[in-house]
Every structure is written in C-alpha cells, then in structure tokens.
Amino acid sequence: MSESEQPILRDERAETVPVTDVEWDVATDILIAGGGGTGLVAALAASESSHRVTVLEKSAAVGGNTSLSTGMIPAAGTRHQREAGIEEEPGDMAADILEKNDHQADESMVARLCAESANLVHWLVDDWDISLSLVDDFKYPKHSEYRMHAPPGRNGATLIAELEERVEATDNIELLTNAPVTKLVADDGVVGVVAGDRRDEAIEADSVILATDGFGGNKRMVTEWCDELDEALYFGADGNTGDGIRWGAELGGELACMDAYQGHATVAYQTGALSTYAVVMNGGVVVNAAGERFGDESAGYSAFAVDVLRQPGSVAYEIFDRRIFERLAGEFDDFDEAVSLGAYHEADSVDALAEQLGCDRATTAATIERYNAAVAADERDETGRTDGVHTLSSPFYGAEVTGALFHTQGGLVVDEHGRVLREDDSAVPGLYAGGGCAVGISGHGPGGYLSGNGLTTALGLGRLAGRHARRSLTSD
C-alpha cells in the first residue's frame, strides 16, 4: 500500500464488519492480532489453561518493535535487584515515570503496571525460562535505580526468539505468520475477526487481543498526530500501521495521547545502525556541525531526538572515548553491529576526530574541553547536565547521527485488565489491547518517554490481557 493510500481515522472506511455479514470458517477461544512482544506474552498468559489460543501475525516473521529494541524490561522489587543489594518498591519506579512525563499519564495505570512489573519478570524467568539478568553497570536517563532486566546481548531479537520458541512449544497455541487480521467482527462487542493474505477467512473468537502496535509505519497517521517527525527516519517495524487503533476506535474505543511517541537521538546517519544511548549515559556528548552542544543529552533519547532533528541537515555528532567503547563492546549487540558497519571514527585528538566527522574542529575541541572541566570540578556543565557524566580522554570515537521515530505511544484507553474502554468507561465486550495499540504511560509528545516505557506496556499489558481473557472463559 502506498503512503497516500494508508488509512487514517478521519477516512470514511469501514474497519469492522457486523456478524450478520459473515459466515464463520473456523473458531478459536482467544485470538491475538499481532505477534510482537505484546502478542507473544499475551499468548503465553492465555495458554495457561485448556483454551485454544491463536496468534495471527501479518508479517513473515514475529517480533515487531520488541525485536528492534534492547529487550530490556524495567521492573521494581525483583529478586534480581535484591540479590544485587537493591531494595526498590514499585512506587519508586512509578515516581520516575510520572516525573518524566509531568504526571500527564494515567497514574492508576502507571501504578498498576509498576506493581505488576516484578511479577512479570519472575513469571517470564520462572514459568517460561526466559533469560533475563539485571543491568547494573549503567542507568538510562532519569532512572533513579538499576531496574532494567535484559536478555543476552541486550537485544530484543534474542528476547523474541525465546518467546517464539516457548509459544511454538505450547500445544494449545497456534501461531501463524503472513496472516494479517483485516477487520474485527462485531455484535455489540467483538466476536471474531476477518483475516487472510490471499483470501479472507472469518474466525470466531470469544476474546480478541489487539497487539498490532502503534502507527509509526503509517505516514499519514504520523503526519496527522506527530507532524514534527513526518520527515524523520522511521526505525520501527513496517507492520505498525495503526490498524488496531482504528478498529477499536470504530467500535467506540476511547483514544488518548495520540501525539505521544518514542524517538531516538543517535541513529548512525550513514549506516542506519542504532548507536545505543549507553554511549551517552556512560559520558558521551553530542554536538552539531558548528561543534556546539545544543541541549542536555541526559534528558533522554526520545526528547533529545527532536533537538537533533532541529540541527542543520537533521544531523549531529556523537563523541566518546575508548573507555566507553571498551565498556560497551560485547555487551550491546546494537553497538557491536554499529562497529561492524563502520559507524564510528577514531582519532587521537578531538580536533582530528572532528575533521573526520565534518564538524567544526576548533569549536568541537573547545566544547569537549569545557565539558571535561565541568565534570572534573563536579559542576553542572553548560547544558545543565549532571547525569551520566565522565571526562573524555584520548583516543576518541565519534559518529554522525540523526533523530528517528521508533514507535508511537498513543492509542486505545484500557482498564487494569487491558480491556478496551469507551468514553463512558464501559468496556467493549470481548476486546483487549496492549503495547502500541493501547495508550502508553509517557503522557504527551516525546519528552515524557522514560526508557523502558514501551516494553512496560507491551509485555505488562500483554500478560494482563492474556490472563484476564483466559480467566473470563474459565469463569463462564
């Protein structure tokens, strides 16, 4: 489908079909539209019974945005933290999230997901043998404590591979790829879906969980809701075209924070590889073509993405040193990939590095000198930054970077079980949503995004929705 043909909410287009217009081809108990992190976790949670669970993924492979992430799951109060001597309560994690988004997010949902975060991690590790370990060598911007739980290589593709393996090994889950859901079937609530790539098939279901993610891959919807990024590089999954959001809205589902998104400030411009923000949070800085810093990098990679895009040519230059290089090599698959693709230049002086990168040599050198002096004096630097600072010394490394859109954070309003809600707070019968389909916990715009918010809602709501859908059938 061309960009001009991509649907938006204002289009006069039927996104659902009444049950009277279909003849069922097959039936299942719980149907999950989308095979990313939300869908796979929802499937595992829903499968903990005898009910039939069907996952339909429209792409050729599962994964979605989760496979493109670091796969790090924030959680408070886990045994992994306690074993590292960290005592943290869910309220501490919630406070960080709400402070970052200026309390614009639904506080009850933030509290719910934070309270469930340790249960999520323990359930994944203990019940499903998912490989997760506590990241305790650096903190992402505005995290007050070490709470990220990461898969090997700190790579979401590794997390997805393990989740997919568990799903495939579970007898009452059927996972199909190249099987797009195209419409919801409605009768008061949702009673099934129409799906299929080459031919339509009507599938009856007691519950439908929307896990099709957000609308970052729909240029018209991005322009409609996040127009400051309509020309930015899109770094998310191609399948994120806002389908589930539009379906739910047509059935009366309330939408919120549609202008919210997660950007990223350090995508290597020439190679398209992600330069992990651990580079910055271990002491790296970012300058523009004039060699000047243009903001506090520790505001976060999402908020800072807009600052990068405002620079001439929408590019900036990330500068760090060998200490950081050696600390990250072998720890982050994203970093190793960027190295292998030649994203980074190396030089013995900032002046020489700036010449290779293409930014002003003298000003860049003076900028790094001032930064080092502020760090050495334990003072705020010229941008006001105090988080993740460290003096930089020869040899130096750098990359030309740009800002990018990773995924949107606005969507359908859901309750504590992931059920889609109407404006009158009633639930749409039989319909759940999680991940990018549901409104996130980042408030409005890009600035409220705290690292890990995406997987908090993706995996957290996936588990809650799958569990509630399963229990609803059992109670019936």
Secondary structure as GFF3:
##gff-version 3
##sequence-region A 1 476
A	DSSP	three_ten_helix	3	5	.	.	.	ID=ss1
A	DSSP	beta_strand	16	18	.	.	.	ID=ss2
A	DSSP	three_ten_helix	19	21	.	.	.	ID=ss3
A	DSSP	beta_strand	26	33	.	.	.	ID=ss4
A	DSSP	alpha_helix	37	46	.	.	.	ID=ss5
A	DSSP	beta_strand	53	56	.	.	.	ID=ss6
A	DSSP	alpha_helix	64	68	.	.	.	ID=ss7
A	DSSP	beta_strand	73	74	.	.	.	ID=ss8
A	DSSP	alpha_helix	79	83	.	.	.	ID=ss9
A	DSSP	alpha_helix	90	100	.	.	.	ID=ss10
A	DSSP	alpha_helix	107	122	.	.	.	ID=ss11
A	DSSP	pi_helix	123	127	.	.	.	ID=ss12
A	DSSP	alpha_helix	128	128	.	.	.	ID=ss13
A	DSSP	beta_strand	133	134	.	.	.	ID=ss14
A	DSSP	beta_strand	148	150	.	.	.	ID=ss15
A	DSSP	three_ten_helix	152	154	.	.	.	ID=ss16
A	DSSP	alpha_helix	156	168	.	.	.	ID=ss17
A	DSSP	beta_strand	173	176	.	.	.	ID=ss18
A	DSSP	beta_strand	181	186	.	.	.	ID=ss19
A	DSSP	beta_strand	190	195	.	.	.	ID=ss20
A	DSSP	beta_strand	201	210	.	.	.	ID=ss21
A	DSSP	alpha_helix	219	225	.	.	.	ID=ss22
A	DSSP	three_ten_helix	227	229	.	.	.	ID=ss23
A	DSSP	beta_strand	233	234	.	.	.	ID=ss24
A	DSSP	alpha_helix	243	250	.	.	.	ID=ss25
A	DSSP	beta_strand	255	256	.	.	.	ID=ss26
A	DSSP	beta_strand	261	268	.	.	.	ID=ss27
A	DSSP	alpha_helix	278	281	.	.	.	ID=ss28
A	DSSP	beta_strand	285	287	.	.	.	ID=ss29
A	DSSP	three_ten_helix	297	299	.	.	.	ID=ss30
A	DSSP	alpha_helix	301	309	.	.	.	ID=ss31
A	DSSP	three_ten_helix	312	314	.	.	.	ID=ss32
A	DSSP	beta_strand	315	321	.	.	.	ID=ss33
A	DSSP	alpha_helix	322	328	.	.	.	ID=ss34
A	DSSP	alpha_helix	333	340	.	.	.	ID=ss35
A	DSSP	beta_strand	345	347	.	.	.	ID=ss36
A	DSSP	alpha_helix	350	357	.	.	.	ID=ss37
A	DSSP	alpha_helix	361	376	.	.	.	ID=ss38
A	DSSP	beta_strand	396	408	.	.	.	ID=ss39
A	DSSP	beta_strand	411	412	.	.	.	ID=ss40
A	DSSP	beta_strand	419	421	.	.	.	ID=ss41
A	DSSP	beta_strand	427	433	.	.	.	ID=ss42
A	DSSP	three_ten_helix	435	437	.	.	.	ID=ss43
A	DSSP	alpha_helix	453	475	.	.	.	ID=ss44
###
